[in-house]
Amino acid sequence: MSLLRVGIQKGYWKQQLTGLLCSFAAISWSMMLCAYGPAGYTGSDTDAPYSQRELQGIITSGPPRYSASSALLMDVDTQTLLWSDHAEQQRAPASLTKLMTALLLLESGRDLDQVVTVSARAATTPGSTMGLVPGARARLSDLLVGMLLPSGNDAAVAVAEAVDGTVEQFVAHMDSRGRELGLVSTHFRNAEGLDLPGHVSSAADIARVALLDMNYPRFNAVVRTSSLRISAPDGTVYDLTNLNQLLGSYPGSDGVKTGTTPGAGQNLVATVTRSGHRLLLVVMGSDDRYDDARKMLDYGWSHWQWIVPALPPFVSISIAQTDGDAVIPLALRSARALPLASWRTRPLGYRLSLPGSVDASTGHLVGDVGTATVLIGDDALAALAVGRVIP
């Protein structure tokens, strides 16, 4: 393959590629690198969008029969959607509502060791409970655990009152934050998730909220905990058990939240981490969420692989300087693994766009050189920054 060389002439970049056209403002160059497996096509098949093997993979792609009304499966690191079914459909979220309640608490920046007094309204909220009573004194961290492990509605209402003064103000805050996040299928009517007309969300919206929650180490530590004994400031001891039955029973399970009401059916947000890769699953309106979750997660692990893209070592640029050309090897800035469906059989390709700039006084590169779009066939997987190789 020809060596990529770029020279500086009168303030602009000039491409010098054997057999390829020049571009003054930027370089757009495509090359194919056999990163894994055989090529998908030979001979007259090269113009076909998919090989026969790939087409069969597309046709058979998807988990076995399941009962959920809507679901999605996502790679957490890249936030790549791996599979979905009616993910934008509005449904009752039940206690998945508490993921937004937790997010607003974490985003508030409040000291989680702050002690609050539990109101009668919070303590008498119907449904699942962590066991609060009117006048109880608890840390915000206690309430966070109480609403995420046993799904305490009492804890969720206590958090709402602590963050915004009243439940009504907190619910307005939830809706406002939802609009900021682009949660187009979501409208909140309470902080705990009990069924109410108009209290709706979707698998896609719930996933967005869960991903933000997972940016907080404290949240991750709580949702992967199977059980915890808490001693509150007033001396009350709470023995709290996580309702997520995947913990300890499905290898790699490390979160996140269950939700169940008559109107919602069985809901679940689950995460599983294996070999450094984390999958996020949202299941809504299921008759058996754990059976559905195992099928969908098994599908994810068996039908997806992770690859780390890398430019060939001979890709470089040449900068014209007074004492001769300086050849600078290039590499991707990120070594992030990208998920790829196992039925994909083509090698990876890279389309380079290199509009980088040079400091006129020093002749040195400034910042990133450009971007590389990672391709498989005609499908773009990611756009990654390209820079000089750092020894």
N, C-alpha and C positions, 0 to 999 in steps of 0.2 A: 504493500500500500504506500502511496506517496506520502512524503513528509509534509506536514502542514507548517508553512513558514509565513510570518507576517512581518512586514517592514514598515518603518515610519518615514513618510515623505511629506514635508510641508504641513505637518499637523494632522494628517489623517492616516488611517491604517490601510495598508495595501496587502491584499492576499496574493501569495505566490504558490499556487497548487498546480502540479503537473496534470494537464488534461481537464482542469476545472476552470470555470469562469471566475473573474475577479469581481470583488465588491468593495467599494471605497469606504462606505460608512460602517459596514458590519460584515461579518463573515457568517454565512449560513452553509454548513457543510454536513453531509450525512455520511456515516460510515457504519458498517455492521461488524460487530464483534461476537464471535461464538463464545458466549459466556457459559452455556450449558446445553447439553443435548444436541441432537442432530438438527439440521435445517428442516423446515417444514415442507419445502417444495424443491422439486428439481425439474429441469426442462420446461415444458409448456405450462406447468403448474405455478410458475412464479408470479403470475398476475392474479391468481385466485385469492379471494379475501381470507379463506380458511382452508386448511387441509381437511381431508376426510376424517382423520383422527380428531382434529379440533372440532369439527362439526358434531361428531358423536359426543365429544365432551360437553359441548354447549347443550345438546338435546337432553342429555342425562344429568345435567348439573342441577343440584338442589338436594336438600335432605330428604330422607324417607317420609312417609305420610305422618302428619302431625295434626294436632287439634287446634292450635292457636289461630286466632282471627287475623293477627298481624305480627310481624317479627322482622328483625334485621340482625345481621352479623357483620361486625366491623373489626378491622385491625386497628388497635389503639394507637400505636406509634405513628403511623402514617395517616390515620383516620380514613382509610380506604374502605369503602363499602364493599363487602365480599358477596353478600346475598341479602335480599329483602323480599317481603311479601306484604303488600298493602301497608307499607311503613308510614305513609302519610295519613292513613285513615284515623279519624277522630274516635277515641274510645275513652271510657272512664279509666283514669290512671290508678285509682285506689291509693295505696300508700307509696307508690312511686312518686306521688306528690312531694313526699318528704325529701326527695333529692333536691328540689328547688328550695325547700325550707332550710336544708343543711347548707346549700350554696350561699344563700343570703346571710346566714350566720357567719360562715367562713369569710365571705367577702366583706363583712362589716368591719373586720379588723379588731373586733372586741377581744379582750383577754378572756380566754376560755376558762380561766380560773376564777372569773367573776362569779360571785354568789348572788343568786336571785331568790326571791320569795315566790312560791307557787300560788297562783290565784285559785279561787274556787272554780272559776270557769275552766281553767286548764285541768285541774284535778278531776273534774266531773265530766270531762269530754268522753262520750261513749266510745265503745270499741276497744281495740287492743290498747294495752297500758303498760307502763313501767312500774306502776304502783304508787304514784304521787298522791299526796293528800293536801287539802287546803292548808296553807301556811308552811308547808315543807320548804326547807332551804337546800338548794342544790347548785352546784357549779354548772356553768354553761357546758363544760365538757361532759358532765354527767348527763345532761339533757341530750346532748349530741349522741351519746352512746344509747340512751334510752329510746330515742326515736329511730335509730338505725338497726339495733339488734332485735329487741322484742317489738319494734314498730309502734312504740308508745304514742298514741294520739295525744295523751296528756302532756308528754314531753314536747311534742311539736307545737302545741298551742302555747306552752310556757316559753319556748324559744321565740315564737312570733311576738308575744307581748314584751319580751326582753329586748328584742331588736328594734321594734317600731312603736312600742307603747300600747297598741291595741291590735287585735287580730285583723280588724277591718283595714287599718293602715298597712299592715304587713301584707295582706292579700293584694292590695293595690300595688305595693312594692313588687310582689311576685309577678303580677301582670306587666308592670312597667319593665322589669328586667327581662321578661319573656319577649317583649317587643324588641328590646335592644338586641337580643340574641337571634331574632328572626324566627321565633317559634310560632309559625303561622297556623298550626293546628291546635294551639294551647290556649285555654282560658281557665283561670283559677277562681274558685269560690271559697276555698278554705285552705288552711295550712297543713292539714293532716291527711286528707284524701277521702273522707267519707263521701258517699254518693250524694250529689246534688245536681239538679238540672243545670246544664251549661258548664259543669266542671269536667273539662275534657283535655286530652292531650293525644299524642301519637307516639309510635315507637321511634320515629326519627327525631322528634323533639326531645323525648326522654333521653335518647342517646346523647344529644348535644349537652344536656344538663349534666349527665353522668360524667362525660369527658371533662367538663370543667371541675366538677367535684374531685375527680381523680388527680387534678393538679396539686391537691393539698395532701401532703404526707399524713397528716392527722386523720383525714378521711379514710385513706387507704388502710391505715393501721386499724381503724375501728371496723371497717366492713369485712376484713379478713379474719376477725376474731370470732371464735365459735361461742364463747361464753366469757362473762366477766363479772366479778364481784366488786361493787362500788360502795365505799363508805362515804356518805354525804356529810357536809359540814354540820348538820344537825344531829349526827349520830346514826341516822337510818342507814341500814345496809340493804342494798339492792343486788339480788342475784339475777343477772340478765343473760338470756340465751338468744343467740342469733337464729332467726326463723329460716334462714337460707340453708336448705338441706343438701345443697351441693357441696358445701364446705365439709371437707373430710371424707366425702364419698366419691367425688369426681376429681381425678388427678389434676393438680394445678389450680383448683378453684380458689379464688381469693376475693370474692365479692359478688353482688353488691347489695341488692335489696329486693324484698318480696312485696307484693301488694295483692290484697284480696278483699273484694266486696261483692254483694249480690249483683250489682250492676256491671262490675268490671270482669268478673270471673277471676281466674288466676293469672296474675302478672308476675313478671320476674325480670330483673336486670342482673346478669351474671357476667363475671370476668374470669378468665382462666389464663394462666401464664405458664408457658412451657418453652424451654430452651431460649429464654430471653424475649419471646414474642407473646403478646397479650391480646386475646380476643375479647370483644365486648358483644354480648348478646342481649337483645331486648325481646321479650315474649309478652304479648298482651292477648287477653280473651281466650286463655287456654283452659281445657278441661283437665289437663295433667301437665303442669308447667315443667316438672322435672324430667318426665319422659321426653317432652318436646325439646327441652334444653340439651339433654344428652345426645339426641339425634342430630340437632343442629350443630352442636359443638364438635361432635364426632365428624360430621360432614366438613366442618371448617378445617380441622387438623388433617383429615385424609385427602382433601381436594385442593389444598393450597400449600405452596412452598414459599420460602423467603430467600431472596437473592440480594446480594450486595453489588450494585453496579460499580464499574471502575473503567476509566478510559485506558486504552492501550498505552504502554509505556513510551511509545515513540511519538505521541502527540505533543507538539511543542510550538512555540512561536519564536521568531527571531526579530530582535530589535536592532535597527541600524544605529550604531554609535560611531563616534569619531575614530575610535581605536579598533573598529571592527564590529561584526555582529555579535550580539549576546543572545545565545540560544537558551530559552527558558522552558523547561518541561512543564506540562500542565496536568492537573488532576482534579477530580471532583472534590469539592469542599466537604461534602457529607458522605459518610460511609454507612448511612442508614439503610437497613434491609427493607426491600420492597416486597409486598405479597404478590404472588403470581399464581393464577389458577394452574393446577397440575396438568390440565389438558393443553396448555400452551406449549407448542413444540418448536417455535422459531427461536433463533438466537436473538439476543438483545442488540439493538442498534442505538446510535446516538446522533442527534442533530445538533450541531454546535452553532451557537451564535456568539461571536466574539467582538463586541463593540467597545472593548476596554480602552482605557486612556493611559497616556504616559505623561509624567511630569516633565515639562519642557526643559526645566533647569537641570534636572538630574538624569533624565533619560530612563527613569525607573517606572515600572508599572504602578498604577494607583488602584488599590482595592482589587476586587474580583475582575477577572478578564472578561467574563460573560457567563452564559448558561449552556447547559447540555440538557436537551430534552431526551429522556430515556424512552425508547420506543420498542414495541414488539409488534412487528407488522406495521400497520398504520395507526395503531393505538398508542397514545402517549401515556406512560405510567407516572412520570414525574418530571419536573423541571428543577435541576440542581445547579448550584453555583459552581463555576469553574475558576480555579485560581492557580497560581504557580505552585509547584511542588516545594514543600517546606522540608528541608533536610532534617 
